[in-house]
Amino acid sequence: MIFLLKSASLQGSTDESRQNIKIEDRKLKYLISVFRSAINRIVKKEIPQIAKANEKLFRRIQEQFPHLEGLIDEDIVGYLPYHEVVKRGQDKFFRTEREILGATELTEEQFEKSIEYSSRSLATYIIYRQKLIERMRKLSHADLESNLHNLLSIKYKKFTSDNVEQDVYLNNIWVLDDKFMTYNQVLSEAKMDKVINVLSPNSSYEGDNDRPDISIFFSNDPNNDEQTFDIVIVELKRLGITAENNSIVEFQLDTRTQALSKYFGNRIQRAWFYGIVDMDDRYRLHLKNEQYKPLFSHGNVYYRSKIVYSDLEESLSVIQNSYIMDFKALVEDANSRNNTFLKLLREKFSNESPF
């Protein structure tokens, strides 16, 4: 297709070679925009199949880059290559970022843009979360427990609240529950004496020194003796193992509860114990016989509250609240929460943009 633009206002506006128009950049950009819009109107009327293909491409870009919604010019979709369309939207985003971060004092307009930019920055993180969920969905029986573990929280690392921004793409405990993102510390594959040392730095732990898969301290600083805090212990089991091997997770949770029992009340305000397994009918029946109760989920989640004794003399006991969930519940519940964020962000960007 060839389109010709003729205007008396362009008379004498070419260079000596008559190959380029010599007008101000601002006016040239406006001219190109108006001309392109006119071309799109003609294409939509005369060749509707091209218009439908462009609309489909525009929707795909919105789905892949929701943080750029409202910044992508629909008129250039199909007119320019796909990568150039995305780049122009990103350029608008980055220009605004530089403008906001470089300002010593924000004008009212810049303040409004800062709110919009913050939302778009959040959107990039939400998109990352969705891609992580897709990776988790692809895990199979052939994958090791460590594959799941590293997607949730990189093994053998310690994460602290001081480095949340830097670690936000390495520590994905939000998959379990978003409230745990307010953590003070996360210990991934740390021995039990290291976990106890967070609670009581001067203690000498002599019990089972196995490694809880993930230990989370949140809500308050466990190093502050005047504060109580919440703790989460997570045990993982690889996909496809037998019901008998899955049931080991319950014994592990009891062992962790016993090790922490003397800190309940005086240090530990609340505790959650999670077992992540791959359930079959035999294991679900086992949980039912062990008095676990099913909870609402996109998979299978079972809950039980019981007394756990720390010794045979029954001199010390605590209430353990434990959750056993299957892999599907872990992933699909996280997906449901993340999709809520995506829908809210897309709705915001599609209805309003200060750019």
Residue frames relative to the residue before (quaternion, step in Angstrom):
aa qw qx qy qz dx dy dz
M 1.0000 0.0000 0.0000 0.0000 0.00 0.00 0.00
I 0.0868 -0.7742 0.6260 0.0342 3.55 -1.01 0.86
F 0.0786 -0.7867 0.6121 0.0143 3.55 -0.84 1.05
L 0.1847 -0.7821 0.5890 0.0857 3.56 -0.97 0.91
L 0.1681 -0.7688 0.6114 0.0832 3.55 -1.02 0.89
K 0.0309 -0.7974 0.6020 -0.0289 3.55 -0.76 1.09
S 0.1612 0.7813 -0.5876 0.1353 3.56 -0.84 1.00
A 0.5051 -0.6528 0.4779 0.3006 3.57 -0.98 0.89
S 0.6129 0.5796 -0.3500 0.4073 3.59 1.15 -0.60
L 0.6701 0.4900 -0.2965 0.4722 3.58 1.26 -0.34
Q 0.3934 0.7364 -0.4685 0.2888 3.56 1.30 0.00
G 0.8379 0.1460 -0.1277 0.5102 3.58 -0.81 1.04
S 0.5578 0.6392 -0.3723 0.3764 3.61 1.26 0.23
T 0.5441 0.6055 -0.4229 0.3982 3.62 1.18 0.31
D 0.5310 -0.5951 0.4788 0.3669 3.55 -1.29 0.33
E 0.7529 -0.4111 0.2566 0.4454 3.57 -1.31 0.04
S 0.6807 0.4747 -0.2954 0.4733 3.60 1.09 -0.61
R 0.3379 -0.7631 0.4717 0.2847 3.55 1.33 -0.27
Q 0.4796 0.6619 -0.4305 0.3829 3.57 1.16 0.70
N 0.7939 0.2240 -0.0956 0.5572 3.58 1.16 -0.56
I 0.4294 -0.6794 0.5356 0.2592 3.53 -1.18 0.69
K 0.2092 -0.7837 0.5764 0.0986 3.57 -0.88 0.96
I 0.3555 0.6743 -0.5773 0.2927 3.56 -0.05 1.35
E 0.6938 -0.4618 0.3311 0.4425 3.59 -1.23 0.29
D 0.6049 -0.5864 0.4044 0.3560 3.56 -1.09 0.78
R 0.6411 0.5374 -0.3289 0.4382 3.55 0.95 -0.89
K 0.6880 0.4670 -0.2827 0.4783 3.59 0.94 -0.90
L 0.6346 0.5349 -0.3354 0.4457 3.57 1.06 -0.75
K 0.6429 0.5181 -0.3197 0.4648 3.58 0.97 -0.84
Y 0.6522 0.5044 -0.3140 0.4708 3.57 1.00 -0.81
L 0.6390 0.5342 -0.3177 0.4532 3.55 1.01 -0.86
I 0.6556 0.5066 -0.3057 0.4692 3.58 0.94 -0.91
S 0.6460 0.5319 -0.3194 0.4447 3.58 0.97 -0.84
V 0.6732 0.4889 -0.2924 0.4714 3.57 0.92 -0.92
F 0.6542 0.5193 -0.3074 0.4560 3.56 0.96 -0.91
R 0.6584 0.5153 -0.3067 0.4548 3.58 0.94 -0.91
S 0.6374 0.5269 -0.3277 0.4568 3.59 0.97 -0.82
A 0.6436 0.5160 -0.3154 0.4691 3.57 1.03 -0.82
I 0.6335 0.5265 -0.3238 0.4655 3.59 1.01 -0.84
N 0.6630 0.5172 -0.3084 0.4449 3.60 0.93 -0.92
R 0.6262 0.5331 -0.3385 0.4572 3.58 1.04 -0.72
I 0.6529 0.5044 -0.3093 0.4730 3.57 1.03 -0.82
V 0.6559 0.5196 -0.3102 0.4512 3.58 0.93 -0.95
K 0.6527 0.5229 -0.3155 0.4484 3.59 0.93 -0.90
K 0.6933 0.4742 -0.2726 0.4692 3.57 1.05 -0.79
E 0.7858 0.3731 -0.1767 0.4606 3.57 0.83 -1.03
I 0.7960 0.1454 -0.0672 0.5837 3.63 1.07 -0.68
P 0.1217 -0.8592 0.4924 0.0672 3.62 0.48 1.19
Q 0.5993 0.5755 -0.3811 0.4055 3.63 1.09 -0.57
I 0.6230 0.5105 -0.3390 0.4861 3.59 1.12 -0.60
A 0.6309 0.5365 -0.3265 0.4556 3.57 0.99 -0.82
K 0.6566 0.5028 -0.3113 0.4681 3.59 1.00 -0.82
A 0.6387 0.5186 -0.3264 0.4654 3.59 1.01 -0.78
N 0.6541 0.5063 -0.3102 0.4685 3.59 1.01 -0.79
E 0.6330 0.5225 -0.3264 0.4688 3.58 1.03 -0.78
K 0.6412 0.5196 -0.3176 0.4669 3.58 1.02 -0.82
L 0.6517 0.5043 -0.3056 0.4771 3.60 1.00 -0.83
F 0.6355 0.5322 -0.3247 0.4554 3.58 1.00 -0.82
R 0.6514 0.5008 -0.3124 0.4767 3.61 0.97 -0.83
R 0.6361 0.5283 -0.3330 0.4532 3.60 1.01 -0.77
I 0.6394 0.5128 -0.3231 0.4731 3.59 0.99 -0.80
Q 0.6448 0.5209 -0.3202 0.4587 3.59 0.96 -0.82
E 0.6672 0.4990 -0.3039 0.4621 3.59 0.99 -0.82
Q 0.7060 0.4616 -0.2624 0.4685 3.58 0.98 -0.85
F 0.8004 0.1646 -0.0630 0.5730 3.59 1.07 -0.71
P 0.0259 -0.8495 0.5268 0.0120 3.62 0.59 1.07
H 0.6044 0.5608 -0.3686 0.4293 3.62 1.15 -0.47
L 0.6719 0.4570 -0.3006 0.4994 3.62 1.27 -0.20
E 0.3893 0.7291 -0.4857 0.2843 3.57 1.25 0.08
G 0.7506 0.3019 -0.2669 0.5236 3.56 -0.82 1.03
L 0.6968 0.4229 -0.2614 0.5170 3.58 1.28 -0.29
I 0.6155 0.5191 -0.3430 0.4838 3.59 1.29 -0.21
D 0.3292 -0.7371 0.5619 0.1806 3.56 -0.78 1.09
E 0.3872 -0.7561 0.4762 0.2269 3.58 -0.42 1.18
D 0.6126 0.5896 -0.3484 0.3947 3.59 1.09 -0.65
I 0.7020 0.4636 -0.2854 0.4592 3.62 1.10 -0.55
V 0.5045 0.6384 -0.4310 0.3901 3.60 1.27 -0.13
G 0.7696 0.2364 -0.2211 0.5504 3.56 -0.59 1.18
Y 0.6527 0.4790 -0.2976 0.5059 3.55 1.18 -0.57
L 0.7622 0.2030 -0.1156 0.6038 3.59 1.10 -0.78
P 0.6282 -0.5274 0.3928 0.4159 3.63 -1.18 0.39
Y 0.6857 -0.5158 0.3388 0.3860 3.53 -1.22 0.66
H 0.7002 0.4814 -0.2860 0.4429 3.60 0.77 -1.03
E 0.6437 0.5147 -0.3302 0.4602 3.58 1.10 -0.65
V 0.5979 0.5567 -0.3554 0.4542 3.58 1.08 -0.67
V 0.6752 0.4841 -0.2824 0.4796 3.57 0.91 -1.01
K 0.6441 0.5419 -0.3241 0.4319 3.59 0.94 -0.92
R 0.6566 0.5105 -0.3248 0.4503 3.59 0.93 -0.81
G 0.6372 0.5062 -0.3310 0.4777 3.57 1.03 -0.71
Q 0.6521 0.5074 -0.3058 0.4730 3.57 0.99 -0.84
D 0.6219 0.5464 -0.3451 0.4422 3.60 1.00 -0.76
K 0.6303 0.5190 -0.3309 0.4731 3.59 1.01 -0.80
F 0.6480 0.5321 -0.3060 0.4509 3.53 0.99 -0.92
F 0.7080 0.4638 -0.2636 0.4627 3.60 0.86 -0.99
R 0.6047 0.5517 -0.3621 0.4460 3.61 1.05 -0.66
T 0.6618 0.4924 -0.2989 0.4799 3.53 0.98 -0.86
E 0.6089 0.5544 -0.3432 0.4518 3.58 1.05 -0.79
R 0.6787 0.4851 -0.2942 0.4663 3.60 0.84 -0.96
E 0.6386 0.5441 -0.3193 0.4406 3.56 1.01 -0.84
I 0.6974 0.4706 -0.2722 0.4670 3.56 0.90 -0.96
L 0.7098 0.4665 -0.2715 0.4527 3.57 0.83 -1.01
G 0.6987 0.4780 -0.2758 0.4553 3.58 1.12 -0.58
A 0.5749 0.6046 -0.3802 0.3992 3.60 1.23 -0.22
T 0.3882 -0.7101 0.5368 0.2385 3.58 -0.98 0.89
E 0.7683 0.0515 -0.0341 0.6371 3.56 1.14 -0.70
L 0.3633 -0.7570 0.5080 0.1922 3.54 -0.89 0.95
T 0.3704 -0.6770 0.5873 0.2439 3.53 -1.02 0.86
E 0.6929 -0.4506 0.3387 0.4496 3.57 -1.26 0.15
E 0.6573 0.5037 -0.3104 0.4667 3.57 1.00 -0.85
Q 0.6609 0.5011 -0.3067 0.4670 3.59 0.98 -0.84
F 0.6107 0.5476 -0.3481 0.4539 3.56 1.08 -0.71
E 0.6464 0.5042 -0.3156 0.4778 3.57 0.98 -0.86
K 0.6509 0.5078 -0.3132 0.4694 3.57 1.02 -0.79
S 0.6198 0.5489 -0.3514 0.4371 3.59 1.04 -0.74
I 0.6211 0.5241 -0.3357 0.4763 3.58 1.07 -0.72
E 0.6597 0.5039 -0.2969 0.4719 3.55 0.97 -0.92
Y 0.6574 0.5139 -0.3107 0.4552 3.58 0.93 -0.90
S 0.6265 0.5377 -0.3359 0.4533 3.58 0.99 -0.82
S 0.6437 0.5184 -0.3198 0.4634 3.55 1.01 -0.80
R 0.6763 0.4903 -0.2965 0.4630 3.56 0.97 -0.84
S 0.6121 0.5274 -0.3488 0.4748 3.60 1.09 -0.67
L 0.6234 0.5233 -0.3276 0.4798 3.54 1.06 -0.78
A 0.6316 0.5540 -0.3321 0.4288 3.56 1.03 -0.82
T 0.6238 0.5354 -0.3527 0.4471 3.61 0.99 -0.74
Y 0.6531 0.5015 -0.3072 0.4771 3.57 1.06 -0.75
I 0.6382 0.5195 -0.3236 0.4671 3.59 0.99 -0.81
I 0.6248 0.5243 -0.3365 0.4706 3.60 1.07 -0.73
Y 0.6197 0.5302 -0.3358 0.4713 3.58 0.99 -0.83
R 0.6419 0.5293 -0.3258 0.4491 3.59 0.92 -0.89
Q 0.6587 0.5119 -0.3180 0.4505 3.57 0.96 -0.85
K 0.6433 0.5112 -0.3207 0.4713 3.57 1.03 -0.77
L 0.6174 0.5300 -0.3427 0.4696 3.59 1.08 -0.68
I 0.6244 0.5333 -0.3301 0.4656 3.58 1.00 -0.84
E 0.6511 0.5106 -0.3198 0.4615 3.59 0.95 -0.84
R 0.6300 0.5188 -0.3349 0.4710 3.61 1.03 -0.72
M 0.6577 0.5071 -0.3122 0.4613 3.58 0.97 -0.84
R 0.6169 0.5544 -0.3449 0.4395 3.58 1.04 -0.71
K 0.6808 0.5022 -0.2802 0.4537 3.58 1.12 -0.63
L 0.4639 0.6637 -0.4622 0.3614 3.62 1.24 -0.10
S 0.0950 -0.8032 0.5878 0.0187 3.57 -1.01 0.82
H 0.7356 -0.3997 0.3090 0.4513 3.56 -1.33 -0.07
A 0.6161 0.5625 -0.3469 0.4287 3.58 1.19 -0.46
D 0.6112 0.5665 -0.3478 0.4295 3.58 1.21 -0.42
L 0.4676 -0.6700 0.5082 0.2723 3.54 -1.18 0.66
E 0.6621 -0.4812 0.3878 0.4238 3.54 -1.29 0.28
S 0.6272 0.5667 -0.3352 0.4161 3.58 1.04 -0.76
N 0.5778 0.5841 -0.3834 0.4219 3.61 1.14 -0.54
L 0.6716 0.4606 -0.2804 0.5081 3.55 0.98 -0.88
H 0.6342 0.5562 -0.3326 0.4218 3.56 0.91 -0.94
N 0.7126 0.4661 -0.2709 0.4490 3.60 0.78 -0.99
L 0.6089 0.5274 -0.3626 0.4686 3.59 1.14 -0.46
L 0.6768 0.4725 -0.2889 0.4850 3.58 1.07 -0.72
S 0.7669 -0.1827 0.1820 0.5877 3.57 0.82 -1.01
I 0.4886 -0.6982 0.4316 0.2957 3.58 -0.54 1.20
K 0.4877 -0.7024 0.4413 0.2721 3.57 -0.77 1.07
Y 0.8511 0.1954 -0.1803 0.4528 3.50 -1.30 0.71
K 0.5798 0.5611 -0.3952 0.4392 3.59 1.17 0.46
K 0.2682 -0.7161 0.6196 0.1773 3.52 -1.31 0.47
F 0.1241 -0.7880 0.6017 0.0412 3.55 -0.82 1.03
T 0.0937 -0.8031 0.5876 0.0313 3.58 -0.94 0.88
S 0.6476 -0.5442 0.3754 0.3788 3.55 -1.23 0.47
D 0.5831 0.5993 -0.3759 0.3995 3.60 1.16 -0.48
N 0.7813 0.3038 -0.1483 0.5246 3.58 1.17 -0.56
V 0.1843 0.8246 -0.5185 0.1315 3.57 1.14 0.57
E 0.6680 0.5189 -0.3135 0.4315 3.60 0.87 -0.96
Q 0.6937 0.4705 -0.2771 0.4696 3.58 0.97 -0.87
D 0.7473 0.4201 -0.2100 0.4700 3.59 1.06 -0.75
V 0.4147 0.7711 -0.4357 0.2088 3.57 1.27 -0.18
Y 0.7209 0.3996 -0.2541 0.5060 3.62 1.17 -0.45
L 0.6403 0.5048 -0.3225 0.4808 3.59 1.31 0.09
N 0.7617 0.3032 -0.1429 0.5545 3.54 1.13 -0.73
N 0.0069 -0.8549 0.5143 -0.0675 3.57 -0.17 1.31
I 0.1635 0.8227 -0.5272 0.1363 3.56 0.92 0.88
W 0.4470 0.6742 -0.4543 0.3731 3.60 1.29 -0.10
V 0.5368 0.6218 -0.4117 0.3945 3.62 1.16 -0.53
L 0.6534 0.4993 -0.3031 0.4815 3.58 1.07 -0.74
D 0.7218 -0.2761 0.2146 0.5973 3.57 0.89 -1.00
D 0.5127 -0.6795 0.4314 0.2987 3.58 -0.84 0.96
K 0.5999 0.5867 -0.3794 0.3898 3.61 1.05 -0.57
F 0.6181 0.5655 -0.3527 0.4168 3.58 1.14 -0.49
M 0.5164 0.6408 -0.4193 0.3833 3.61 1.26 -0.12
T 0.5986 0.5279 -0.3736 0.4727 3.60 1.24 -0.10
Y 0.2436 0.8259 -0.4823 0.1612 3.57 1.14 0.60
N 0.3793 -0.6617 0.5912 0.2620 3.50 -1.35 0.42
Q 0.7805 -0.0665 0.0614 0.6186 3.54 1.04 -0.88
V 0.0776 -0.7459 0.6572 0.0761 3.53 -1.26 0.58
L 0.1198 -0.7739 0.6200 0.0475 3.55 -0.83 1.05
S 0.1241 -0.8075 0.5754 0.0383 3.57 -0.61 1.14
E 0.8400 -0.0494 -0.0346 0.5393 3.56 -0.59 1.26
A 0.3676 0.7055 -0.5184 0.3136 3.61 0.95 0.88
K 0.5448 -0.6173 0.4565 0.3374 3.58 -1.09 0.72
M 0.6556 -0.5568 0.3470 0.3739 3.53 -1.21 0.63
D 0.6260 0.5346 -0.3669 0.4332 3.62 0.99 -0.62
K 0.6122 0.5300 -0.3475 0.4729 3.61 1.16 -0.55
V 0.6263 0.5247 -0.3273 0.4746 3.57 1.08 -0.77
I 0.6670 0.4935 -0.2934 0.4749 3.60 0.91 -0.94
N 0.6234 0.5659 -0.3336 0.4241 3.57 1.06 -0.75
V 0.5910 0.5437 -0.3642 0.4717 3.58 1.17 -0.51
L 0.6774 0.4883 -0.2790 0.4742 3.57 1.03 -0.85
S 0.8030 0.0071 0.0669 0.5921 3.54 0.93 -0.94
P 0.2817 -0.8226 0.4678 0.1585 3.62 0.08 1.28
N 0.7385 0.4223 -0.2332 0.4710 3.60 1.07 -0.65
S 0.4897 0.6828 -0.4257 0.3357 3.58 1.28 0.04
S 0.2629 -0.7247 0.6117 0.1775 3.54 -1.29 0.43
Y 0.1567 -0.8219 0.5449 0.0549 3.56 -0.19 1.33
E 0.0786 -0.8242 0.5608 -0.0032 3.58 -0.80 1.06
G 0.5075 0.6664 -0.4211 0.3478 3.59 1.20 0.21
D 0.7886 -0.2386 0.2292 0.5184 3.53 -1.25 -0.55
N 0.1499 -0.8270 0.5391 0.0552 3.59 -0.57 1.15
D 0.2138 0.7750 -0.5503 0.2255 3.54 1.01 0.86
R 0.4910 -0.6708 0.4792 0.2817 3.57 -1.30 0.21
P 0.3018 -0.6920 0.6200 0.2135 3.63 -0.66 0.98
D 0.5431 -0.6398 0.4165 0.3497 3.60 -0.89 0.81
I 0.7942 -0.0608 0.0706 0.6005 3.58 0.84 -0.97
S 0.0620 -0.7744 0.6295 0.0153 3.58 -0.94 0.96
I 0.0815 -0.8150 0.5737 -0.0075 3.56 -0.70 1.11
F 0.1029 -0.7526 0.6486 0.0475 3.56 -0.93 0.98
F 0.1623 0.8091 -0.5500 0.1283 3.59 -0.61 1.04
S 0.6864 0.4743 -0.4092 0.3694 3.51 -1.49 0.15
N 0.7902 -0.0643 0.0365 0.6084 3.63 1.04 -0.69
D 0.6030 -0.5671 0.4264 0.3646 3.55 -1.33 0.19
P 0.3467 -0.7637 0.5004 0.2151 3.66 -0.50 1.09
N 0.6265 0.5431 -0.3395 0.4441 3.59 1.24 -0.32
N 0.6019 0.5215 -0.3567 0.4884 3.57 1.31 -0.08
D 0.3639 -0.7820 0.4669 0.1949 3.58 -0.36 1.27
E 0.6648 0.5149 -0.3012 0.4497 3.59 1.20 -0.43
Q 0.7002 0.4399 -0.2623 0.4973 3.57 1.27 -0.08
T 0.2728 -0.6954 0.6301 0.2121 3.52 -1.22 0.57
F 0.1501 -0.7991 0.5809 0.0395 3.58 -1.13 0.54
D 0.4698 -0.6441 0.5227 0.3020 3.54 -1.38 0.08
I 0.1252 -0.7940 0.5925 0.0530 3.56 -1.13 0.67
V 0.1271 -0.7701 0.6222 0.0593 3.55 -1.16 0.72
I 0.0961 -0.7647 0.6353 0.0489 3.56 -0.98 0.90
V 0.0793 -0.8068 0.5854 -0.0046 3.56 -0.80 1.08
E 0.0696 -0.7724 0.6308 0.0254 3.55 -0.96 0.96
L 0.1930 -0.8044 0.5589 0.0586 3.57 -0.88 1.02
K 0.0824 -0.7633 0.6373 0.0660 3.54 -1.19 0.63
R 0.5317 -0.6601 0.4272 0.3147 3.57 -0.92 0.90
L 0.6030 -0.5751 0.4161 0.3640 3.55 -1.24 0.46
G 0.8244 0.3391 -0.2122 0.4005 3.52 -1.25 0.58
I 0.5255 0.6307 -0.4396 0.3644 3.64 1.17 0.07
T 0.6512 -0.5568 0.3613 0.3678 3.59 -1.26 0.40
A 0.6701 -0.4877 0.3809 0.4099 3.55 -1.33 0.30
E 0.6302 0.5421 -0.3383 0.4410 3.58 1.02 -0.79
N 0.6866 0.4677 -0.2831 0.4792 3.59 0.95 -0.85
N 0.6104 0.5470 -0.3479 0.4551 3.56 1.10 -0.63
S 0.6471 0.5583 -0.3264 0.4037 3.58 0.97 -0.85
I 0.4929 0.6516 -0.4290 0.3853 3.60 1.26 -0.28
V 0.5814 0.6091 -0.3761 0.3867 3.57 1.09 -0.67
E 0.6329 0.5313 -0.3387 0.4500 3.62 1.06 -0.68
F 0.6352 0.5112 -0.3218 0.4813 3.57 1.03 -0.79
Q 0.6404 0.5254 -0.3259 0.4557 3.58 0.98 -0.80
L 0.6573 0.5026 -0.3153 0.4647 3.59 0.94 -0.83
D 0.6216 0.5255 -0.3387 0.4719 3.61 1.07 -0.71
T 0.6442 0.5283 -0.3185 0.4522 3.58 0.97 -0.87
R 0.6583 0.4935 -0.3099 0.4764 3.60 0.96 -0.84
T 0.6343 0.5320 -0.3302 0.4534 3.58 1.01 -0.80
Q 0.6504 0.5185 -0.3114 0.4595 3.58 0.95 -0.86
A 0.6618 0.5133 -0.3096 0.4503 3.58 0.94 -0.86
L 0.7363 0.4140 -0.2207 0.4875 3.59 1.08 -0.73
S 0.4245 0.7774 -0.4198 0.1980 3.59 1.27 -0.38
K 0.7019 0.4803 -0.3014 0.4311 3.63 0.83 -0.83
Y 0.6627 0.5005 -0.3121 0.4615 3.60 1.25 -0.19
F 0.4613 0.6701 -0.4552 0.3618 3.57 1.29 -0.06
G 0.7829 0.3086 -0.2356 0.4862 3.56 -1.03 0.80
N 0.7840 0.3068 -0.1901 0.5051 3.61 0.55 -1.08
R 0.7894 0.1908 -0.1208 0.5708 3.62 1.11 -0.59
I 0.7598 0.3344 -0.1825 0.5269 3.56 0.86 -0.99
Q 0.2951 -0.7703 0.5458 0.1472 3.55 -0.65 1.17
R 0.7755 -0.0747 0.0814 0.6216 3.58 0.91 -0.98
A 0.1097 -0.7912 0.5991 0.0544 3.56 -1.16 0.59
W 0.1275 -0.7548 0.6397 0.0700 3.52 -1.15 0.77
F 0.1064 -0.7806 0.6142 0.0456 3.56 -1.01 0.86
Y 0.0682 -0.8258 0.5592 -0.0255 3.57 -0.60 1.20
G 0.0862 -0.7445 0.6587 0.0664 3.52 -1.14 0.80
I 0.1398 -0.7877 0.5976 0.0538 3.59 -0.73 1.09
V 0.0858 0.8107 -0.5643 0.1300 3.57 -0.49 1.23
D 0.4160 -0.6376 0.5698 0.3094 3.54 -1.39 0.00
M 0.1932 -0.8546 0.4750 0.0814 3.60 -0.15 1.28
D 0.0926 -0.7196 0.6798 0.1075 3.48 -1.32 0.56
D 0.7370 -0.4190 0.2734 0.4544 3.60 -1.26 0.06
R 0.6260 0.5475 -0.3457 0.4345 3.60 1.02 -0.74
Y 0.6956 0.4590 -0.2931 0.4686 3.57 0.90 -0.83
R 0.6117 0.5334 -0.3564 0.4629 3.60 1.05 -0.65
L 0.6383 0.5068 -0.3242 0.4802 3.59 1.03 -0.78
H 0.6132 0.5446 -0.3405 0.4598 3.58 1.01 -0.78
L 0.6696 0.4939 -0.3054 0.4631 3.61 0.88 -0.92
K 0.6290 0.5312 -0.3343 0.4588 3.57 1.01 -0.78
N 0.6821 0.4825 -0.2819 0.4716 3.59 0.95 -0.88
E 0.6739 0.4588 -0.2841 0.5046 3.58 1.23 -0.44
Q 0.5604 -0.6661 0.3422 0.3538 3.57 1.30 0.46
Y 0.3685 0.6880 -0.5270 0.3364 3.58 1.12 0.62
K 0.2554 -0.7721 0.5676 0.1281 3.58 -1.04 0.82
P 0.4457 -0.6949 0.4854 0.2878 3.63 -0.88 0.85
L 0.1932 -0.7549 0.6181 0.1036 3.56 -1.17 0.73
F 0.6109 -0.5462 0.4119 0.3985 3.58 -1.21 0.40
S 0.2190 0.7539 -0.5917 0.1830 3.55 -0.95 0.93
H 0.5362 -0.5841 0.4875 0.3656 3.55 -1.33 0.16
G 0.7221 0.2730 -0.2138 0.5987 3.57 1.33 0.06
N 0.6391 -0.4731 0.3912 0.4633 3.56 -0.86 -1.02
V 0.0644 0.7668 -0.6337 0.0792 3.55 -0.76 1.12
Y 0.0648 -0.7908 0.6086 0.0017 3.55 -0.90 1.02
Y 0.1566 -0.8000 0.5778 0.0393 3.55 -1.02 0.92
R 0.0620 0.7772 -0.6256 0.0273 3.53 -1.16 0.68
S 0.1551 -0.7395 0.6474 0.0999 3.53 -1.15 0.76
K 0.1228 0.8051 -0.5665 0.1259 3.57 -0.73 1.05
I 0.5261 -0.5990 0.4959 0.3444 3.54 -1.34 0.26
V 0.0849 -0.7712 0.6297 0.0393 3.56 -1.00 0.90
Y 0.2319 -0.7733 0.5790 0.1141 3.58 -0.79 1.09
S 0.3938 -0.7360 0.5057 0.2180 3.56 -1.06 0.76
D 0.7960 0.0993 -0.0746 0.5924 3.63 1.24 -0.21
L 0.6669 -0.5279 0.3567 0.3864 3.56 -1.27 0.32
E 0.6443 0.5312 -0.3220 0.4460 3.60 1.15 -0.56
E 0.3575 -0.7589 0.4694 0.2755 3.58 1.32 -0.13
S 0.2890 0.7821 -0.5049 0.2232 3.59 1.04 0.71
L 0.7900 0.1243 -0.0669 0.5966 3.59 1.20 -0.47
S 0.0795 0.7888 -0.6041 0.0807 3.54 -0.86 0.98
V 0.1021 -0.7705 0.6259 0.0639 3.57 -1.23 0.52
I 0.4809 -0.6258 0.5232 0.3216 3.54 -1.32 0.30
Q 0.1576 -0.7850 0.5946 0.0736 3.56 -0.76 1.06
N 0.1401 -0.7522 0.6402 0.0691 3.56 -0.92 0.99
S 0.0359 0.8349 -0.5442 0.0744 3.57 -0.33 1.22
Y 0.1802 -0.7578 0.6227 0.0741 3.52 -1.20 0.76
I 0.0888 -0.7548 0.6480 0.0491 3.55 -0.91 0.96
M 0.0448 0.8154 -0.5734 0.0664 3.58 -0.58 1.13
D 0.4227 -0.6878 0.5172 0.2843 3.52 -1.15 0.55
F 0.7163 -0.4727 0.3132 0.4066 3.53 -1.33 0.35
K 0.6291 0.5456 -0.3378 0.4386 3.58 1.00 -0.80
A 0.6462 0.5150 -0.3237 0.4609 3.60 0.95 -0.84
L 0.6303 0.5464 -0.3301 0.4418 3.57 0.95 -0.88
V 0.7482 0.4200 -0.2240 0.4622 3.57 0.76 -1.08
E 0.7353 0.4449 -0.2600 0.4402 3.59 0.75 -1.02
D 0.6082 0.5171 -0.3673 0.4773 3.62 1.08 -0.54
A 0.6319 0.5116 -0.3257 0.4826 3.59 1.05 -0.76
N 0.6406 0.5282 -0.3177 0.4579 3.58 1.00 -0.81
S 0.6382 0.5312 -0.3231 0.4540 3.57 0.99 -0.84
R 0.6700 0.4834 -0.3041 0.4744 3.60 0.92 -0.88
N 0.6803 0.5007 -0.2995 0.4436 3.58 0.90 -0.91
N 0.6311 0.5365 -0.3334 0.4503 3.57 1.04 -0.71
T 0.5825 0.5628 -0.3705 0.4546 3.57 1.13 -0.58
F 0.6518 0.5001 -0.3096 0.4787 3.58 0.97 -0.86
L 0.6547 0.5252 -0.3173 0.4413 3.59 0.92 -0.91
K 0.6574 0.5108 -0.3114 0.4582 3.60 0.93 -0.88
L 0.6553 0.5111 -0.3132 0.4596 3.59 0.95 -0.86
L 0.6743 0.4923 -0.2964 0.4637 3.58 0.94 -0.87
R 0.6509 0.5102 -0.3213 0.4613 3.57 0.95 -0.88
E 0.6395 0.5278 -0.3235 0.4558 3.58 0.99 -0.84
K 0.6505 0.5212 -0.3098 0.4575 3.58 0.98 -0.86
F 0.7258 0.4540 -0.2588 0.4473 3.57 0.80 -1.03
S 0.6667 0.5075 -0.3153 0.4456 3.57 1.04 -0.69
N 0.7279 0.4367 -0.2443 0.4688 3.61 1.09 -0.61
E 0.8218 0.1141 -0.0033 0.5583 3.56 1.12 -0.54
S 0.1673 0.7636 -0.6140 0.1094 3.58 -0.97 0.88
P 0.3291 -0.7699 0.5110 0.1945 3.61 -0.77 0.99
F 0.5426 0.6494 -0.4060 0.3449 3.64 1.22 -0.11
